[in-house]
Amino acid sequence: MKILVLSDTHLKSGTIPDCVNRHMKDHDMIIHAGDFASFEAYKAFENTGKLKAVYGNTDPYEVRKTLSKTLKFEVEGIRIGVVHEGALSVNDTTAIRYKALEMGVDILIFGHIHHPVYEESDVVLLCPGSPTNPRMSDPMMAELNIENGKLKVSFIEVEGSSCGYVAFSRDLNREK
């Protein structure tokens, strides 16, 4: 099973950007770790019939009453957890690791930091970054491939603007 993982899209309309939309058709499931930012955006993803999601801190009441704060489900024996705010740091994943252990999952997907994170220890921690509003990174999503109870995680770079810091840093390196 191929699963597209994204978070923090922060879309004000019900139009899914092409950089995201073109990847959705190639996946069996879509996991969104919150911050759709509008009910229209949530409905656009939900209308694919492939969505599993939680709400984020910027989601309006309509999204919050429709989705839960945490989600746990299983795919081919892999226990998947989803939350929005799991870590407040890209460097310290201690709290989100404990959340994964508390939930009893093999992989915990989270958002909120808009920056891709992948860490594997006794659990897998995955933040896909943001395809539309990245921080300290390029626009990003992730993909889970689950076959015969085995999990493979990869990142998908998408077209779009990097955050200002990344663009500035690249400009500095070009001047050297």
KOLNUMI-455521 format. One record per residue: x, z, y of N, C-alpha, C in turn. Coordinates in steps of 0.2 Angstrom, whole numbers, padded with zeros to 4 digits, always signed. Example, Ala and Ser with C-alpha at 12.3 -4.5 7.8 and 13.67 -1.06 7.14 Angstrom:
// KOLNUMI-455521
+0066+0039-0028+0062+0039-0022+0066+0039-0016
+0064+0035-0011+0068+0036-0005+0064+0039+0000
***
This chain:
// KOLNUMI-455521
+0004+0000-0006+0000+0000+0000+0004+0000+0006
+0003-0004+0011+0006-0005+0017+0002-0001+0023
+0005+0004+0026+0002+0008+0031+0005+0007+0038
+0002+0005+0043+0004+0005+0050+0003+0011+0053
+0008+0014+0056+0008+0021+0059+0010+0020+0066
+0005+0023+0071+0007+0023+0078+0004+0029+0081
+0005+0030+0087+0003+0035+0091+0004+0034+0099
+0001+0038+0103+0002+0038+0110+0001+0031+0113
-0005+0027+0111-0006+0021+0114-0008+0021+0121
-0012+0026+0123-0014+0028+0130-0017+0021+0133
-0022+0019+0129-0026+0013+0132-0032+0015+0135
-0033+0012+0141-0039+0014+0145-0045+0009+0143
-0044+0004+0140-0049-0001+0138-0050-0001+0130
-0054-0005+0128-0055-0006+0121-0052-0012+0118
-0047-0015+0122-0043-0020+0120-0036-0018+0117
-0035-0020+0111-0029-0018+0108-0023-0023+0110
-0018-0021+0112-0013-0026+0114-0010-0030+0109
-0008-0036+0110-0006-0041+0105+0000-0038+0101
+0004-0035+0105+0010-0032+0101+0008-0027+0095
+0003-0024+0096+0000-0020+0091-0005-0024+0086
-0009-0028+0089-0014-0031+0085-0011-0036+0080
-0006-0039+0081-0003-0044+0077+0000-0041+0070
+0001-0034+0071+0004-0031+0065-0002-0028+0061
-0008-0027+0064-0013-0023+0060-0016-0027+0054
-0016-0034+0055-0019-0038+0050-0015-0038+0043
-0008-0036+0044-0004-0036+0038-0004-0029+0034
-0008-0025+0036-0008-0018+0033-0014-0016+0030
-0014-0012+0025-0020-0010+0022-0024-0004+0025
-0020+0000+0029-0022+0006+0033-0018+0007+0039
-0022+0010+0044-0019+0011+0050-0019+0019+0052
-0014+0022+0053-0014+0029+0055-0012+0030+0062
-0016+0033+0066-0015+0034+0073-0015+0041+0074
-0009+0044+0077-0008+0051+0078-0010+0053+0085
-0015+0050+0087-0018+0053+0094-0016+0050+0100
-0019+0052+0105-0019+0049+0112-0020+0042+0112
-0027+0040+0110-0030+0034+0112-0031+0033+0119
-0033+0039+0122-0034+0040+0130-0041+0037+0132
-0044+0034+0128-0051+0032+0129-0055+0031+0123
-0062+0032+0124-0066+0031+0118-0066+0024+0116
-0066+0019+0121-0066+0012+0119-0060+0010+0115
-0054+0013+0117-0048+0012+0113-0049+0014+0106
-0052+0020+0105-0053+0023+0098-0057+0018+0094
-0063+0016+0097-0068+0012+0094-0065+0005+0092
-0060+0002+0096-0057-0004+0094-0053-0003+0088
-0049+0002+0087-0045+0004+0081-0050+0005+0075
-0055+0009+0077-0060+0011+0071-0064+0005+0069
-0065+0000+0073-0068-0006+0071-0065-0010+0066
-0058-0009+0065-0054-0012+0060-0056-0010+0053
-0059-0005+0052-0061-0002+0045-0055+0001+0042
-0049+0001+0045-0043+0004+0041-0041+0010+0044
-0044+0013+0049-0041+0019+0053-0042+0025+0050
-0037+0029+0050-0037+0036+0049-0033+0039+0055
-0036+0044+0058-0033+0047+0065-0035+0054+0066
-0031+0057+0071-0033+0063+0074-0033+0062+0082
-0036+0067+0085-0036+0066+0092-0030+0069+0095
-0028+0067+0101-0022+0069+0105-0024+0073+0111
-0019+0076+0115-0021+0080+0121-0024+0076+0127
-0023+0070+0127-0026+0066+0132-0033+0062+0130
-0035+0063+0124-0041+0060+0122-0047+0063+0125
-0052+0059+0127-0058+0062+0130-0062+0066+0125
-0067+0069+0128-0072+0073+0123-0075+0069+0118
-0077+0063+0119-0080+0058+0114-0076+0057+0108
-0069+0057+0109-0064+0056+0104-0063+0062+0100
-0063+0068+0104-0062+0074+0101-0067+0077+0097
-0073+0075+0099-0079+0077+0094-0080+0073+0088
-0077+0067+0088-0077+0062+0082-0071+0063+0077
-0065+0065+0080-0060+0066+0076-0058+0073+0075
-0053+0075+0070-0051+0082+0070-0044+0082+0073
-0042+0089+0073-0035+0090+0076-0030+0089+0071
-0031+0090+0064-0027+0088+0059-0030+0084+0053
-0027+0081+0050-0029+0077+0044-0025+0077+0038
-0027+0077+0032-0023+0077+0026-0027+0073+0021
-0023+0069+0018-0026+0064+0013-0020+0062+0008
-0022+0059+0003-0017+0057-0002-0018+0049-0004
-0012+0046-0004-0011+0039-0006-0007+0038-0012
-0009+0036-0018-0005+0035-0024+0000+0041-0025
-0003+0047-0024+0001+0053-0026+0005+0056-0020
+0005+0052-0015+0009+0055-0009+0004+0058-0004
+0005+0065-0003+0001+0069+0002+0003+0068+0009
-0001+0065+0013+0000+0063+0020-0004+0068+0025
+0000+0071+0029-0003+0075+0035-0002+0071+0041
-0007+0072+0046-0007+0069+0052-0009+0074+0058
-0005+0075+0063-0006+0079+0069-0004+0076+0075
-0006+0078+0081-0004+0075+0087+0002+0079+0089
+0001+0085+0092+0006+0089+0094+0010+0093+0089
+0015+0091+0087+0019+0094+0081+0025+0097+0084
+0029+0093+0088+0035+0095+0090+0036+0094+0098
+0039+0098+0101+0040+0097+0109+0047+0094+0110
+0051+0093+0105+0058+0091+0106+0059+0086+0101
+0063+0081+0103+0066+0076+0099+0072+0079+0095
+0074+0084+0097+0080+0087+0094+0079+0093+0089
+0074+0096+0090+0072+0102+0086+0066+0101+0082
+0066+0100+0075+0060+0098+0071+0058+0104+0067
+0060+0110+0069+0059+0116+0065+0052+0118+0064
+0048+0118+0070+0041+0119+0070+0037+0114+0066
+0038+0108+0067+0034+0103+0064+0036+0103+0056
+0042+0105+0054+0043+0105+0047+0039+0111+0044
+0039+0117+0048+0035+0122+0045+0027+0120+0045
+0025+0116+0050+0018+0114+0049+0017+0110+0043
+0022+0105+0042+0021+0101+0036+0021+0105+0029
+0025+0111+0029+0025+0115+0023+0018+0119+0023
+0016+0121+0029+0010+0125+0029+0004+0120+0026
+0004+0114+0028-0001+0109+0026+0000+0107+0019
+0005+0108+0016+0007+0106+0009+0007+0098+0008
+0010+0095+0013+0011+0088+0013+0018+0085+0011
+0018+0079+0009+0025+0076+0007+0028+0073+0014
+0023+0071+0018+0025+0068+0024+0020+0070+0030
+0023+0072+0035+0019+0074+0041+0020+0069+0047
+0015+0065+0049+0015+0061+0054+0013+0064+0061
+0017+0064+0066+0015+0067+0072+0016+0062+0078
+0014+0064+0084+0015+0060+0090+0017+0064+0096
+0014+0063+0101+0015+0067+0108+0022+0066+0111
+0027+0065+0108+0033+0064+0111+0035+0057+0113
+0031+0052+0111+0032+0045+0113+0039+0042+0111
+0043+0046+0106+0049+0044+0104+0050+0044+0097
+0053+0039+0093+0053+0039+0086+0057+0044+0083
+0055+0047+0078+0059+0052+0074+0058+0051+0067
+0063+0052+0063+0062+0051+0056+0067+0057+0053
+0065+0061+0049+0069+0066+0046+0067+0067+0039
+0071+0068+0035+0069+0069+0028+0073+0075+0025
+0070+0080+0023+0073+0085+0019+0068+0087+0013
+0065+0093+0013+0061+0094+0008+0054+0091+0009
+0053+0089+0016+0047+0085+0018+0050+0079+0022
+0045+0074+0023+0047+0069+0028+0043+0070+0034
+0047+0070+0040+0044+0071+0046+0044+0064+0050
+0039+0061+0053+0039+0055+0056+0035+0055+0062
+0038+0053+0068+0035+0051+0074+0036+0044+0075
+0031+0040+0075+0032+0033+0076+0034+0030+0083
+0034+0035+0088+0035+0033+0095+0029+0030+0098
+0029+0026+0103+0024+0023+0106+0025+0016+0107
+0020+0012+0105+0021+0005+0106+0019+0002+0113
+0016+0006+0117+0014+0004+0124+0016+0009+0129
+0019+0015+0128+0021+0020+0133+0027+0024+0130
+0033+0021+0129+0038+0024+0125+0042+0029+0130
+0045+0034+0128+0049+0038+0132+0056+0038+0128
+0061+0037+0132+0068+0037+0130+0069+0033+0124
+0065+0027+0123+0066+0023+0118+0063+0016+0119
+0063+0012+0115+0060+0005+0115+0053+0006+0112
+0048+0002+0114+0042+0002+0111+0042+0002+0103
+0039+0006+0100+0040+0007+0092+0033+0009+0089
+0033+0007+0083+0028+0009+0078+0032+0010+0071
+0028+0012+0066+0032+0013+0060+0027+0010+0054
+0031+0010+0048+0027+0007+0042+0029+0011+0036
+0023+0013+0033+0024+0016+0026+0023+0011+0021
+0027+0011+0016+0026+0007+0010+0026+0012+0004
+0020+0012+0001+0019+0017-0005+0018+0012-0011
+0022+0013-0016+0021+0009-0022+0023+0014-0028
+0019+0014-0032+0020+0018-0038+0022+0025-0037
+0019+0028-0032+0021+0035-0030+0027+0036-0026
+0030+0030-0024+0037+0031-0020+0035+0029-0013
+0038+0032-0008+0037+0031-0001+0043+0028+0002
+0042+0023+0006+0048+0020+0010+0045+0020+0017
+0049+0022+0022+0048+0022+0029+0052+0018+0033
+0049+0014+0037+0053+0009+0042+0050+0009+0049
+0054+0008+0053+0052+0007+0060+0051+0000+0062
+0046-0001+0066+0044-0008+0069+0045-0008+0076
+0050-0012+0079+0051-0013+0086+0045-0018+0088
+0042-0017+0094+0037-0021+0096+0039-0024+0103
+0036-0029+0105+0037-0032+0111+0034-0027+0117
+0037-0027+0122+0035-0023+0128+0041-0020+0131
+0039-0016+0136+0044-0013+0141+0047-0006+0138
+0053-0005+0138+0056+0001+0136+0055+0006+0142
+0056+0012+0141+0056+0017+0146+0061+0016+0151
+0060+0018+0157+0065+0017+0163+0072+0019+0161
+0072+0025+0158+0079+0027+0156+0083+0022+0152
+0080+0020+0147+0083+0015+0142+0085+0009+0146
+0081+0006+0150+0082+0000+0154+0088+0002+0159
+0088+0007+0162+0094+0009+0166+0100+0010+0163
+0100+0013+0157+0106+0014+0153+0109+0007+0150
+0104+0003+0148+0107-0004+0146+0110-0008+0152
+0107-0007+0158+0110-0010+0164+0117-0007+0165
+0118-0001+0165+0124+0002+0166+0130+0000+0161
+0128-0001+0155+0132-0003+0150+0134-0011+0151
+0129-0015+0153+0131-0022+0155+0136-0022+0160
+0136-0018+0165+0140-0018+0171+0147-0016+0169
+0148-0013+0163+0155-0011+0161+0159-0016+0159
***
